[in-house]
Amino acid sequence: MRLFVGLRPSDDFRAALSALQGRLHAAGIAGRYLEPSNLHMTLAFIGEWQEDVTPVLPQVECPFTMTLSHCGIFSEAKVLWAGVEASETLDHLAQRVRNNLAECGIPFDPKPFNPHITLIRKPAVPGDIILSKIEVPPATMPVHEVCLYSSVHGERGMEYTVIGSTRTSFSKGECI
């Protein structure tokens, strides 16, 4: 199985990401747009691994909110993405995921965590387009679970499926 650990957008957050894709398309940006059902934030890419690693995933210590904030491009990876507001809690969660995987001998891509959600692969951005001028729809979502995804090559490209998750055991009232 080809696996990765990530965050699944809420329905409202996914709708905002889809609307952002529509704005990028309307602005003349071409490329391979990800299906809204495939949108996610990767915390750690594992790759080929035959065992279910859900039992080693950490729970979210305390639910927190993630807020959509901007767009960017990784030119070396040929990816246009949506970013979120900086969050020490999110960074800490990604580090806990990676620490747990490492402690259990499960290999993962060691690139530093850079919180983003891929929207378009191989984007072709016309020279007169300035990404910072494209309005990002307002969106926030509560983060209360960590998901294990499988990645399978399907008819329309990669298809990502949640095969396990860990949810927080805390209620909002227990968080400081």
MOFENGI-V398626 format. One record per backbone hydrogen bond with DSSP energy under -1.0 kcal/mol. CO is the residue of the C=O (numbers start at 1). NH is the residue of the N-H. If there is no record, write none. Layout:
BEGIN
CO/NH  CO/NH
END
This chain:
BEGIN
1/49  2/151  3/46  3/47  4/149  5/43  5/44  6/147  7/41  10/14  11/15  12/16  13/17  14/18  15/19  16/20  17/21  18/22  19/23  20/24  21/25  22/26  23/27  24/29  25/28  30/124  32/121  35/38  36/39  41/7  44/5  45/109  47/3  53/56  54/57  64/143  66/141  67/85  70/83  72/81  74/78  74/79  78/122  79/74  80/119  80/120  81/72  82/117  83/69  83/70  87/91  88/92  89/93  90/94  91/95  92/96  93/97  94/98  95/99  96/100  97/101  98/102  99/103  100/104  101/106  102/105  117/82  119/34  120/80  121/32  124/30  126/129  130/133  131/134  139/68  141/66  143/64  144/168  146/166  147/6  148/163  148/164  149/4  150/161  152/159  154/157  157/154  159/152  161/150  164/148  166/146  171/174  172/175
END
